[in-house]
Amino acid sequence: MIHIREYKTENGQTFTTKKGVSFTKVRWTKFRGQIDEIDSKVELLKRNQHVDYSHHIGAKYYVTISTGIKCVNFRRYFMPKNSGKKRPTRSGIALRLEEWETLVSKIDDLHRQLPELSVASPCYNSLDHLNQTGYLNCRECSSFSTEFGIQFNV
């Protein structure tokens, strides 16, 4: 697991807070594949242009960027009962643009220290995703189907 966390320092000691997001290898791989797109949206945001970006990175996690909020937001979503619209939870972290750039600059170092991350493959490349049923039953790819009690059988 890769954790992106907010840290707090008190009395000379540094510790993690609850604010953050965790990536499995599969989720990290999906996120890594979106970095160029996220970077392009960040550049638009810096130029005060309209941005409304949301991308599913696995399970119930999304990365979002919106005009007026100068951050890259990693957030867990949920589906309220009797609603067809996803809503963000408090679980996650919003990286200021400087923090985003720091994260991106550290990815190569992270891959050198953990080479299995650089060769990890997204779940949609696995054999069980060769058909729509495999995709729809995957908790990483189709995260909200289980909340509706949907199970797809071949």
C-alpha positions in Angstrom: 0.0 0.0 0.0 1.1 3.5 -0.8 -0.2 6.2 1.6 -0.4 9.9 0.9 -1.0 11.5 4.3 -1.1 14.8 6.0 1.5 15.1 8.8 1.3 17.2 11.9 4.2 18.3 14.2 3.6 18.9 17.9 6.3 19.3 20.6 9.0 18.4 18.1 7.3 15.1 17.1 5.8 14.4 13.7 2.9 12.0 13.2 0.3 11.2 10.6 -3.2 12.5 10.8 -6.4 10.9 9.5 -6.4 13.0 6.4 -5.0 11.0 3.5 -5.6 8.3 0.9 -4.2 4.8 0.5 -3.4 3.2 -2.9 -3.2 -0.5 -3.6 -0.8 -1.4 -6.4 -3.7 -1.7 -8.8 -5.1 1.7 -7.8 -1.6 3.3 -7.9 -1.2 2.0 -11.5 -4.5 3.5 -12.5 -3.5 6.8 -10.9 -0.1 6.8 -12.4 -1.7 6.4 -15.9 -3.6 9.7 -15.3 -0.8 11.9 -14.1 -0.3 13.6 -17.5 -4.0 14.4 -17.7 -4.1 15.7 -14.1 -1.0 17.8 -14.8 -2.7 19.3 -17.8 -5.8 20.2 -15.7 -3.5 21.7 -13.0 -1.9 23.9 -15.7 -5.4 25.1 -16.7 -6.2 25.8 -13.1 -3.0 27.9 -12.7 -4.0 30.0 -15.7 -7.5 30.6 -14.1 -9.2 28.6 -16.9 -12.4 26.5 -16.3 -11.6 23.0 -15.0 -14.1 20.3 -14.0 -12.2 17.1 -13.9 -13.1 13.8 -12.1 -11.5 10.5 -12.7 -12.1 7.1 -11.1 -8.9 5.7 -9.8 -10.3 2.5 -8.3 -12.8 1.2 -5.7 -14.7 4.2 -4.5 -11.8 6.7 -5.0 -11.7 9.6 -7.4 -9.3 12.4 -8.2 -11.0 15.7 -8.9 -9.9 19.2 -9.8 -12.4 22.1 -10.0 -12.2 25.7 -10.9 -12.0 28.0 -7.8 -10.3 25.3 -5.6 -6.5 25.3 -6.2 -5.9 21.7 -5.2 -5.9 18.1 -6.5 -8.4 16.3 -4.5 -8.2 12.6 -3.7 -11.5 11.5 -2.2 -13.6 8.4 -1.3 -17.1 8.6 -2.6 -20.4 7.0 -1.5 -23.8 6.6 -3.1 -26.7 7.7 -0.8 -29.7 5.6 -0.7 -32.5 6.6 -3.1 -29.9 8.6 -5.1 -28.2 8.0 -8.3 -25.5 10.5 -7.7 -22.1 9.9 -6.0 -21.1 12.1 -3.2 -17.7 12.8 -1.7 -16.9 11.7 1.8 -14.5 13.4 4.3 -12.1 10.5 3.7 -9.3 11.7 1.5 -6.9 14.5 1.1 -6.7 17.7 -0.9 -3.1 18.5 -2.1 -2.3 22.2 -2.8 -0.7 22.6 -6.2 2.8 22.8 -4.7 2.2 19.6 -2.8 0.9 18.0 -6.1 4.1 19.0 -7.8 6.2 17.5 -5.0 4.3 14.2 -5.2 4.8 14.0 -8.9 8.5 14.8 -8.5 8.9 11.9 -6.0 7.3 9.2 -8.0 10.5 8.1 -9.8 12.2 7.8 -6.4 9.3 5.8 -5.1 9.5 3.4 -8.1 13.3 3.0 -7.5 12.7 2.0 -3.9 9.7 -0.2 -4.7 10.2 -1.6 -8.3 7.1 -3.7 -8.1 5.1 -0.5 -8.4 6.6 0.4 -11.8 5.6 -3.0 -13.3 2.2 -3.3 -11.6 -0.7 -3.7 -14.0 -4.2 -2.3 -13.7 -6.9 -4.9 -13.0 -8.6 -4.3 -16.3 -5.6 -6.0 -18.0 -6.4 -9.3 -16.1 -8.1 -12.2 -17.8 -11.2 -11.9 -15.7 -11.8 -8.5 -17.3 -12.0 -9.9 -20.9 -15.8 -9.5 -20.8 -18.2 -7.1 -19.3 -19.2 -9.4 -16.5 -15.7 -9.5 -15.2 -15.5 -5.7 -15.2 -18.9 -5.3 -13.6 -18.0 -7.7 -10.8 -14.7 -6.0 -10.0 -14.7 -3.9 -6.9 -11.9 -1.7 -8.2 -13.6 -1.0 -11.6 -17.3 -1.1 -10.7 -17.4 -0.1 -7.1 -21.0 1.0 -6.6 -22.7 -2.1 -8.1 -22.4 -3.9 -4.8 -24.3 -1.1 -3.0 -27.3 -1.8 -5.2 -27.0 -5.6 -4.5 -26.0 -6.2 -8.1 -24.0 -9.4 -8.8 -23.4 -10.4 -12.4 -23.1 -14.1 -13.3 -22.0 -15.7 -16.5 
